[in-house]
Amino acid sequence: MAAISSTLLTLLKAGDHMLIQQAAYGGTYELVHHQLRDLGISATMIDIAATADSWQPLLQPNTKVIYVEAISNPLMEVPDLPAVVAFAKQHGLTSVIDATFATPI
């Protein structure tokens, strides 16, 4: 959680918005929807199983980051990472990809 917290706190400030996958780790959900919200940072959940086109309407003028997990914890969902990165580039966002579950054995 230290890496996630420090990354998001570096990239976002009060008034910013982020997109985050629905199936995010519980600790990350708590951070984003409680602690960051208390700092004035808002978030909208995205369905990573849907196409990137479905995320377009969720963008706000102040959206800065799209956050996904390479393999979600605990549901083990795997997003289309090239599509996430392409969407981020197309919209001037920073893509943050948590690869905790993808750590080698």
MDTraj code that builds the backbone (N, CA, C; nanometers):
import mdtraj as md
import numpy as np

residues = "MET ALA ALA ILE SER SER THR LEU LEU THR LEU LEU LYS ALA GLY ASP HIS MET LEU ILE GLN GLN ALA ALA TYR GLY GLY THR TYR GLU LEU VAL HIS HIS GLN LEU ARG ASP LEU GLY ILE SER ALA THR MET ILE ASP ILE ALA ALA THR ALA ASP SER TRP GLN PRO LEU LEU GLN PRO ASN THR LYS VAL ILE TYR VAL GLU ALA ILE SER ASN PRO LEU MET GLU VAL PRO ASP LEU PRO ALA VAL VAL ALA PHE ALA LYS GLN HIS GLY LEU THR SER VAL ILE ASP ALA THR PHE ALA THR PRO ILE".split()
xyz = np.array([
    [0.0818, -0.1188, 0.0000],
    [0.0000, 0.0000, 0.0000],
    [0.0864, 0.1256, 0.0000],
    [0.2075, 0.1162, 0.0506],
    [0.2958, 0.2339, 0.0514],
    [0.3278, 0.2775, -0.0915],
    [0.3528, 0.1827, -0.1793],
    [0.3844, 0.2172, -0.3184],
    [0.2632, 0.2795, -0.3874],
    [0.1453, 0.2215, -0.3655],
    [0.0242, 0.2746, -0.4271],
    [-0.0051, 0.4145, -0.3736],
    [0.0009, 0.4293, -0.2421],
    [-0.0272, 0.5590, -0.1795],
    [0.0682, 0.6662, -0.2286],
    [0.1964, 0.6366, -0.2259],
    [0.2931, 0.7391, -0.2661],
    [0.2808, 0.7720, -0.4149],
    [0.2504, 0.6743, -0.4966],
    [0.2328, 0.6999, -0.6398],
    [0.1134, 0.7907, -0.6643],
    [-0.0012, 0.7566, -0.6053],
    [-0.1212, 0.8366, -0.6282],
    [-0.1088, 0.9759, -0.5673],
    [-0.0458, 0.9860, -0.4502],
    [-0.0280, 1.1172, -0.3883],
    [0.0724, 1.2037, -0.4645],
    [0.1610, 1.1414, -0.5390],
    [0.2547, 1.2160, -0.6232],
    [0.1852, 1.2676, -0.7494],
    [0.0962, 1.1871, -0.8061],
    [0.0326, 1.2203, -0.9337],
    [-0.0929, 1.3062, -0.9211],
    [-0.1565, 1.3047, -0.8045],
    [-0.2858, 1.3708, -0.7878],
    [-0.2812, 1.4768, -0.6794],
    [-0.3660, 1.5778, -0.6953],
    [-0.3785, 1.6827, -0.5932],
    [-0.5264, 1.7143, -0.5763],
    [-0.5602, 1.7937, -0.4774],
    [-0.6990, 1.8328, -0.4533],
    [-0.7585, 1.8891, -0.5817],
    [-0.8793, 1.8434, -0.6127],
    [-0.9468, 1.8870, -0.7341],
    [-0.9288, 1.7936, -0.8516],
    [-0.8370, 1.6989, -0.8423],
    [-0.8139, 1.6033, -0.9505],
    [-0.9127, 1.4874, -0.9425],
    [-0.9208, 1.4144, -1.0524],
    [-1.0100, 1.2993, -1.0660],
    [-0.9297, 1.1837, -1.1243],
    [-0.9679, 1.0625, -1.0883],
    [-0.9035, 0.9440, -1.1430],
    [-1.0079, 0.8398, -1.1790],
    [-0.9705, 0.7496, -1.2695],
    [-1.0499, 0.6323, -1.3016],
    [-0.9815, 0.5132, -1.2364],
    [-1.0600, 0.4241, -1.1762],
    [-1.0047, 0.3060, -1.1102],
    [-1.0945, 0.1862, -1.1386],
    [-1.0339, 0.0717, -1.1594],
    [-1.1119, -0.0476, -1.1901],
    [-1.2011, -0.0861, -1.0729],
    [-1.3161, -0.1424, -1.1043],
    [-1.4133, -0.1819, -1.0017],
    [-1.3597, -0.2891, -0.9090],
    [-1.2814, -0.3799, -0.9590],
    [-1.2376, -0.4950, -0.8802],
    [-1.1032, -0.4704, -0.8118],
    [-1.0781, -0.3491, -0.7686],
    [-0.9500, -0.3181, -0.7052],
    [-0.9418, -0.3805, -0.5654],
    [-0.8208, -0.4038, -0.5216],
    [-0.7913, -0.4552, -0.3882],
    [-0.8619, -0.3685, -0.2831],
    [-0.9125, -0.4306, -0.1779],
    [-0.9878, -0.3598, -0.0753],
    [-0.9126, -0.2444, -0.0114],
    [-0.7838, -0.2616, 0.0140],
    [-0.7039, -0.1539, 0.0721],
    [-0.6914, -0.0357, -0.0227],
    [-0.6808, -0.0657, -0.1514],
    [-0.6742, 0.0410, -0.2522],
    [-0.8083, 0.1116, -0.2616],
    [-0.9172, 0.0346, -0.2586],
    [-1.0510, 0.0932, -0.2602],
    [-1.0668, 0.1906, -0.1425],
    [-1.0268, 0.1473, -0.0253],
    [-1.0350, 0.2314, 0.0952],
    [-0.9542, 0.3596, 0.0774],
    [-0.8324, 0.3471, 0.0290],
    [-0.7474, 0.4637, 0.0055],
    [-0.8147, 0.5620, -0.0901],
    [-0.8606, 0.5119, -0.2033],
    [-0.9149, 0.5984, -0.3083],
    [-1.0482, 0.6602, -0.2676],
    [-1.1360, 0.5808, -0.2113],
    [-1.2721, 0.6289, -0.1854],
    [-1.2910, 0.6917, -0.0478],
    [-1.1890, 0.6891, 0.0341],
    [-1.2000, 0.7520, 0.1659],
    [-1.0872, 0.8522, 0.1888],
    [-0.9641, 0.8052, 0.1984],
    [-0.8536, 0.8969, 0.2280],
    [-0.8323, 0.9998, 0.1166],
    [-0.8247, 0.9565, -0.0078],
    [-0.8037, 1.0523, -0.1163],
    [-0.9241, 1.1450, -0.1320],
    [-1.0430, 1.0915, -0.1122],
    [-1.1628, 1.1756, -0.1183],
    [-1.1553, 1.2864, -0.0128],
    [-1.1067, 1.2507, 0.1062],
    [-1.0914, 1.3509, 0.2120],
    [-0.9907, 1.4595, 0.1743],
    [-0.9010, 1.4279, 0.0813],
    [-0.8024, 1.5257, 0.0325],
    [-0.8518, 1.6004, -0.0909],
    [-0.9765, 1.5754, -0.1308],
    [-1.0343, 1.6468, -0.2442],
    [-1.0081, 1.5833, -0.3790],
    [-0.9709, 1.4552, -0.3787],
    [-0.9449, 1.3813, -0.5031],
    [-1.0619, 1.2860, -0.5257],
    [-1.1252, 1.2951, -0.6428],
    [-1.2408, 1.2108, -0.6707],
    [-1.2029, 1.0946, -0.7627],
    [-1.2877, 0.9924, -0.7609],
    [-1.2610, 0.8735, -0.8414],
    [-1.3911, 0.8176, -0.8962],
    [-1.3806, 0.7583, -1.0148],
    [-1.4927, 0.6895, -1.0780],
    [-1.4471, 0.5490, -1.1123],
    [-1.5324, 0.4518, -1.0821],
    [-1.5004, 0.3122, -1.1104],
    [-1.5247, 0.2811, -1.2578],
    [-1.4365, 0.1984, -1.3150],
    [-1.4528, 0.1526, -1.4528],
    [-1.4589, 0.0007, -1.4557],
    [-1.5286, -0.0498, -1.5530],
    [-1.5380, -0.1936, -1.5755],
    [-1.4268, -0.2327, -1.6723],
    [-1.3259, -0.3031, -1.6218],
    [-1.2131, -0.3382, -1.7085],
    [-1.2482, -0.4478, -1.8074],
    [-1.3621, -0.5146, -1.7865],
    [-1.4043, -0.6172, -1.8819],
    [-1.4711, -0.5535, -2.0038],
    [-1.5120, -0.4278, -1.9902],
    [-1.5749, -0.3561, -2.1012],
    [-1.4662, -0.2976, -2.1919],
    [-1.5073, -0.2516, -2.3085],
    [-1.4108, -0.1894, -2.3985],
    [-1.3747, -0.0502, -2.3475],
    [-1.2593, -0.0045, -2.3882],
    [-1.2126, 0.1277, -2.3469],
    [-1.3085, 0.2376, -2.3913],
    [-1.3830, 0.2150, -2.4976],
    [-1.4811, 0.3144, -2.5431],
    [-1.5832, 0.3451, -2.4338],
    [-1.6132, 0.2472, -2.3506],
    [-1.7124, 0.2685, -2.2447],
    [-1.6575, 0.3566, -2.1322],
    [-1.5275, 0.3759, -2.1276],
    [-1.4678, 0.4612, -2.0234],
    [-1.4721, 0.6084, -2.0613],
    [-1.4802, 0.6363, -2.1917],
    [-1.4782, 0.7739, -2.2421],
    [-1.5778, 0.8651, -2.1699],
    [-1.7051, 0.8239, -2.1534],
    [-1.8015, 0.9133, -2.0887],
    [-1.7708, 0.9399, -1.9408],
    [-1.6851, 0.8606, -1.8824],
    [-1.6512, 0.8764, -1.7409],
    [-1.5396, 0.9781, -1.7188],
    [-1.4759, 1.0193, -1.8271],
    [-1.3696, 1.1189, -1.8162],
    [-1.4271, 1.2539, -1.7752],
    [-1.3499, 1.3260, -1.6969],
    [-1.3840, 1.4618, -1.6576],
    [-1.2671, 1.5508, -1.6994],
    [-1.2883, 1.6799, -1.7094],
    [-1.1773, 1.7683, -1.7486],
    [-1.0570, 1.7591, -1.6544],
    [-1.0811, 1.7185, -1.5303],
    [-0.9749, 1.7103, -1.4309],
    [-0.9230, 1.5676, -1.4088],
    [-0.9579, 1.4736, -1.4982],
    [-0.9094, 1.3356, -1.4853],
    [-0.7612, 1.3320, -1.5198],
    [-0.6818, 1.2752, -1.4303],
    [-0.5363, 1.2715, -1.4474],
    [-0.4790, 1.1307, -1.4570],
    [-0.5471, 1.0327, -1.3962],
    [-0.4894, 0.8984, -1.3794],
    [-0.5947, 0.7927, -1.4121],
    [-0.5491, 0.6828, -1.4718],
    [-0.6291, 0.5603, -1.4796],
    [-0.5497, 0.4529, -1.4068],
    [-0.6137, 0.3872, -1.3102],
    [-0.5477, 0.2903, -1.2230],
    [-0.6111, 0.1531, -1.2434],
    [-0.5283, 0.0541, -1.2735],
    [-0.5743, -0.0851, -1.2834],
    [-0.4702, -0.1751, -1.2171],
    [-0.5143, -0.2956, -1.1879],
    [-0.4238, -0.3988, -1.1371],
    [-0.3993, -0.4977, -1.2504],
    [-0.2738, -0.5358, -1.2703],
    [-0.2404, -0.6297, -1.3776],
    [-0.3181, -0.7600, -1.3619],
    [-0.3331, -0.8035, -1.2390],
    [-0.4216, -0.9146, -1.2015],
    [-0.4916, -0.8658, -1.0754],
    [-0.6225, -0.8533, -1.0803],
    [-0.6918, -0.7935, -0.9667],
    [-0.6936, -0.8871, -0.8461],
    [-0.6939, -0.8266, -0.7306],
    [-0.6967, -0.8974, -0.6037],
    [-0.8270, -0.8590, -0.5339],
    [-0.9168, -0.9490, -0.5107],
    [-0.9023, -1.0945, -0.5096],
    [-0.9652, -1.1658, -0.6297],
    [-1.0267, -1.0950, -0.7231],
    [-1.1053, -1.1608, -0.8268],
    [-1.0241, -1.2177, -0.9426],
    [-0.8955, -1.1837, -0.9487],
    [-0.8064, -1.2344, -1.0525],
    [-0.8497, -1.1929, -1.1933],
    [-0.9106, -1.0749, -1.2058],
    [-0.9444, -1.0220, -1.3373],
    [-0.8188, -0.9648, -1.4021],
    [-0.8067, -0.9838, -1.5315],
    [-0.6899, -0.9355, -1.6054],
    [-0.7375, -0.8357, -1.7114],
    [-0.6994, -0.7090, -1.6965],
    [-0.7411, -0.6105, -1.7961],
    [-0.6591, -0.6219, -1.9243],
    [-0.7102, -0.5622, -2.0283],
    [-0.6370, -0.5505, -2.1543],
    [-0.5390, -0.4345, -2.1362],
    [-0.4189, -0.4655, -2.0879],
    [-0.3223, -0.3607, -2.0537],
    [-0.2851, -0.2717, -2.1722],
    [-0.2631, -0.3265, -2.2930],
    [-0.2369, -0.2370, -2.4064],
    [-0.3519, -0.1391, -2.4319],
    [-0.4768, -0.1843, -2.4110],
    [-0.5920, -0.0948, -2.4300],
    [-0.5948, 0.0128, -2.3220],
    [-0.5605, -0.0232, -2.1993],
    [-0.5555, 0.0747, -2.0901],
    [-0.4512, 0.1818, -2.1205],
    [-0.3325, 0.1384, -2.1601],
    [-0.2241, 0.2327, -2.1899],
    [-0.2596, 0.3205, -2.3107],
    [-0.3180, 0.2613, -2.4144],
    [-0.3577, 0.3395, -2.5318],
    [-0.4635, 0.4436, -2.4947],
    [-0.5598, 0.4052, -2.4115],
    [-0.6637, 0.4977, -2.3659],
    [-0.5995, 0.6124, -2.2881],
    [-0.5066, 0.5783, -2.1991],
    [-0.4385, 0.6818, -2.1200],
    [-0.3640, 0.7793, -2.2114],
    [-0.2890, 0.7264, -2.3056],
    [-0.2140, 0.8129, -2.3982],
    [-0.3071, 0.9009, -2.4799],
    [-0.4164, 0.8423, -2.5287],
    [-0.5118, 0.9162, -2.6120],
    [-0.5727, 1.0344, -2.5366],
    [-0.5868, 1.0202, -2.4043],
    [-0.6550, 1.1230, -2.3257],
    [-0.5608, 1.1998, -2.2323],
    [-0.4310, 1.1823, -2.2495],
    [-0.3345, 1.2570, -2.1690],
    [-0.3328, 1.2184, -2.0230],
    [-0.3637, 1.0923, -1.9950],
    [-0.3660, 1.0427, -1.8568],
    [-0.2375, 0.9664, -1.8262],
    [-0.2091, 0.9554, -1.6998],
    [-0.1022, 0.8670, -1.6555],
    [-0.1649, 0.7328, -1.6204],
    [-0.1139, 0.6256, -1.6787],
    [-0.1635, 0.4923, -1.6435],
    [-0.0805, 0.4386, -1.5280],
    [-0.1501, 0.3925, -1.4252],
    [-0.0853, 0.3314, -1.3091],
    [-0.1310, 0.1864, -1.3067],
    [-0.0355, 0.0949, -1.3161],
    [-0.0671, -0.0479, -1.3217],
    [0.0023, -0.1174, -1.2050],
    [-0.0789, -0.1642, -1.1123],
    [-0.0288, -0.2338, -0.9943],
    [-0.0070, -0.3802, -1.0316],
    [0.1175, -0.4251, -1.0252],
    [0.1499, -0.5624, -1.0637],
    [0.1790, -0.6511, -0.9429],
    [0.1218, -0.6181, -0.8274],
    [0.1495, -0.6942, -0.7061],
    [0.1214, -0.8430, -0.7246],
    [0.0055, -0.8782, -0.7797],
    [-0.0302, -1.0191, -0.7962],
    [0.0513, -1.0869, -0.9047],
    [0.1158, -1.0099, -0.9885],
    [0.1940, -1.0673, -1.0976],
    [0.3406, -1.0888, -1.0579],
    [0.3701, -1.0708, -0.9302],
    [0.5065, -1.0887, -0.8832],
    [0.5511, -1.2335, -0.9052],
    [0.6742, -1.2541, -0.9508],
    [0.7209, -1.3917, -0.9760],
    [0.7210, -1.4771, -0.8494],
    [0.7027, -1.6029, -0.8688],
    [0.7016, -1.6969, -0.7554],
    [0.8440, -1.7288, -0.7152],
])
top = md.Topology()
chain = top.add_chain()
for i, resn in enumerate(residues, 1):
    res = top.add_residue(resn, chain, resSeq=i)
    for name in ("N", "CA", "C"):
        top.add_atom(name, md.element.get_by_symbol(name[0]), res)
traj = md.Trajectory(xyz[None], top)
